[in-house]
């Protein structure tokens, strides 16, 4: 019988030589070609010389940790699938990994290597071993307990809010969140897609109860991946943001999350200085180039099977947005 991973090139990145040797032996028994690196710096050099088909990576390593390594690879445009195996139990570390598009996160020690094998098979043969419906149901099960404890879920979302000031893809970003303390309102997130672009979104969960909290947690995991997949299909063209919103709307319907979810998404391409903003249920006023651009209220996500969001685009090296709805108000600005 042919080994399931025959001739698959996998890079192991871990500073624990004993664990690395054990894992390498197991992968070779499955037919894989295995490369090794003991930290992120060695892994970057390896990838430049001989790009693997998949990488298994630890998080806590000297010289360059796993989070920095994966972030560097993504900023260079590398979409090598990554499976993280780490002893970390920090929800913030897991969140960062998911936002960087890792395929899965396993905690050390690994008691069942068959689980790792199944994850690797699903990475190499996604259309055989997985389906979108299965992925969505598994994700819902993972978040189900948090949705039953609204205060804990809300606290988690608040912990994961981005810094009020930061540099993203060469832009200085500032935002101010105006909402009632400890009350579900507008959830905001912003993150780089590469060294040249970034995206952000706002979700108003004030009218959706526990379903709003669950939708926010799901979006936190899915949004960047959905947009990056869409951009890959666009062949370097700017994204069709309305198509991304309709994909999210479809996922909410498939997940049986009932309610209205006012949502706004933005994308900024730094070299082209082009800002795209699409709204489905939130108000927004954009100031750029001495002018003001407004999007009127539209039908929120979750209401209809197909969305018809309002949208606009602006070319500017600095801009600001005022975003508001029932759950509060957010002020966001960016400048090169």
N, C-alpha and C positions, 0 to 999 in steps of 0.2 A: 504494500500500500504506500502511495506517495505521501510523505509528510505534509501536513497542512500548510506550513509556511515555507515550503521549498523555494530557495533562492531569493527570499524576501530580505532586503537589506535593512537591518535595524541597528540603531546607535543607542548604546546604554550609557547614561550619564549619571554617575553616582560616585561619591568619594569613599564609600565603604567597599574596599576591595573584595572582602569575603562575600558580601551580598551580590556584588557585581559578577563575581566568578560563578556563583550558584545560578544566578539568573541567565548568564551567558550559556552555561551548560544546558539549561532547560530549553532555551530558544534554539540552540544548535540541534538538540534532539528533535525539534519540530521542523528542522530543515532550513532554518534562517541563517543568513550570513550576518555575523555580529561584529560591530565595531564598539570600541570602548573609549570613554573619556572620564576623568575623575573630577572635572569641574566645568563650569560654563565656558571659560576661556578656551580650554582644549576642545570643547564641543564645537565652538564657532569655527575654529581652525579646521576641524574634521569636516564640518558641513561644507566649507568653502572648497576643500580638496576633493571630497567624495560624498556628495549629498545622499543621505539615506532615504529610504522610503517611509520610515517611521522612526520616532525617537521615544525612548522611555527615559524619564528624567526625574531625579530627586529635586527637592526644593532647597534644603539647607546644605550648602557646599561652600568651601573656601574659595576665595578669589572672585568668583562670580556665581551667585545663586541661581536656582532654576527659574524664578520669576523674571529676573533680569535677562537671562538667556533667551527665554521664550519671547519676551518683549522685543529684544534686539532682532531676533529672527523675523518676527511679524513686521517690524518697522522696515526691514530690508525687503519685504514682500514675500518672504518664504512662508509657504502654507504646508510645510511638513507636518503630518499628523503627530500629535504628542499625547502620550499617556503619562500621567504623573503618578509616581509611587513615592510616598513620603510619610514621615511620622507626624507631620503637622496635623493639628485638630483645630487650627484657627479658621473660623468661618470666613474671615477677610482674605486669607490666603487662597482658600478654595474658590471664593468669589472672583478673585483676580485671575485665577487659572481659567475658569469658565469663560470670563470675558475675553481672554486671549485665545479662545477657541480650542482649548485642549479637549481631547475626545473623552477622557475619563480621569478620575482621581481615585487611586487606591491607597489605603492606609497601611503602613508597616505595623507589625509583621504580616506578611501575606500567608494566610493559612490554607488557601486553596488556589493552587496555580492554574487550575482549570478555568477559574474566573478570568484570570489574566489572558489565557489562551482565547477564550470567547470574545473578550474585548478586542484583542488583536485581529481575530478573524472578522469581526464586524467592521474594523477600520479598513482592512484590505478588500473585503468583499461586502460592502454595505448593502447592496441590492439583494444579496442572498440571505444574510444573517439578521438584517434589521429592516424596519419599515418606519416611516414617519409616525404612523399611528401608534406603534409600540413605544417609540421614543417619547411621545407626548404623554401616554398613559403612565409610563415609568416616572416621568418628571412630576406628574400630578401626584402620584403616590408619595414621592419624596417630600413634597411641600404640604401634604394633607394635614399633618400634625400641627404645623405652624398656623394653618388657616383656622384650626379649631381653637387656637389661642391668640386672639387678635392683638392683645397688648404685646405679647412676645414677638409676633410678626412685625408689628409697627416699630418696635424697638430695634429689631434687626435692620429694617429698611433705613431707619434714621442713622444707625451706625455705619451703613454702607454709603451714605450720601457723600458725594465728591467734595474735595476741599473748596472753600469759597474763592480762593485765588490759586492759580496754577498756570504753568506753561504747557500747552498741548500743541504738538505739530508746529512749533514755532510761533504760536499765538499766545498772547497774554489773556487769560480768561478770568473774569470776575462774575460772580453772581450773588444775588441777595434773595433769600427765601422769606416771603411774608405769609405766614400761616399760623393758625392757633397751635400753641404748644400741646404736644401729646394727643393731637387730634388728626385723624386721617384727612389728608388734603392733597395737594399737588406733590407728586413724587418726581424728582428730577435726577437725571443722570447724564453724564458727558464723558466721552472717552475717545482716544485716538483710534483711527482705523489703520493708519500707516504714518510715516514721517511727513506725509503731504496732505492729510485730510483727517477730519474728525466729525463725529456726529453727536447729537444730543436729543433728548426727548423729555416731555412732561406728560404725566398721566394723572388725571384727577380721579381719586378713588373715594371722594367724599359721599357719593350717592350709591355706591355699590356694596357697602358693607364688607363682610369677610371675602366676598368674591373680588372686591377691589384690591385687597391685600394680596390675595393669591395671584391675581393678574399682574400686579406690580413685581412680585417675586419671579414669576415666569418671564416677564419682559426683561428683567435685569439679566437673566441668563441668555435669552434668545436674541435680543435686539441686534447687538453687534454682529453676531454670526449670520443672521438673516441678511443684514445689509452688506456684509462682506461677500456672501454668496451671490447676492444680486449684482454687486459691482464686478465680480469675476465674470458673470454672464454678459455684462455690458461692454467688455473688451476695452477698458480704460475710458469709456464715455461716462459722463455724469449720471448718477442714478435716477431712475424714475421713482421718486419717493412715494407717489400714490400707489404704485404696485407693491412696495414694501408694506405700506399701511394696510392694503387689502389682504396681504399674506398674514399679517398679525391679526386682523379682524377674523379671518378664516380660522386661525388657530384658537381664538377665544371661543368661537362657535363650536368647534370640534371638541373643546375641553369642557363644554357644557357650563361655561361661566356666564350666567345670566346677569343682565344689568346694562347700564350705560357707562361707557368708559371714555370720557372726553380725553383726547390725545393730540399731542403736537410733536412733530419730528423735524429736526433740522440737520443739514449736512453742509460743511464748509470745505471747499477745495482751496488749499493755501496758494499754490502757484497761480491758479486762475482767479483767485480772490472772489470766488463765486459762492454765494450763500443760497441754498434752497431751503424753503420752509413750507411744510404741509400741515394743515390743521384739520382735525376731525372732532369738532366740539369745543375747542378752546379759542378764546380771543387772543390776538397777537397784534402788536404795533411794532414795526421795525423802523429804526432811524438809521439812515446811512446817506452819505453824500449830501447832507443838508436837507434831505427829504424824508417824508414819513410814509411808510407803506403799511396798510392794514389788511388783515384777513378777517372777514366777518364770521360770526358763529356758524358752524355747519353741523351736520348730523354726527353724533358721537359714535365711536366704535361700539360694537356689540348690539347696535340697534337694527341694522339691516344686513342682509347677506353680502351685499356689495356696497362699498363706500364710494362716495363722490366728494372727496375732501377739497377744501379750498387751498390754493397754493400760490406761491410767488417766488421770484428769484431776484437777487440783487448782486451787482458786482461792486465790491468795496474792500478797502484794506482795513477798515474798522467799522463796526456796527454794534447796535444794541437792540435788544428785544424786551418788550414788556408783554408778559404772558399772564393771563388771568382767567379764572373760572370760579365755580361755586366753592372750590376747595382752597382758594387763596390766590396769591399773586407772586410772580417771580420776575426778577430783573436780571438779564444776562447781557454781558458785553464782551466783545473780543476785539483785539487790535494786534497788527503785526509789529 
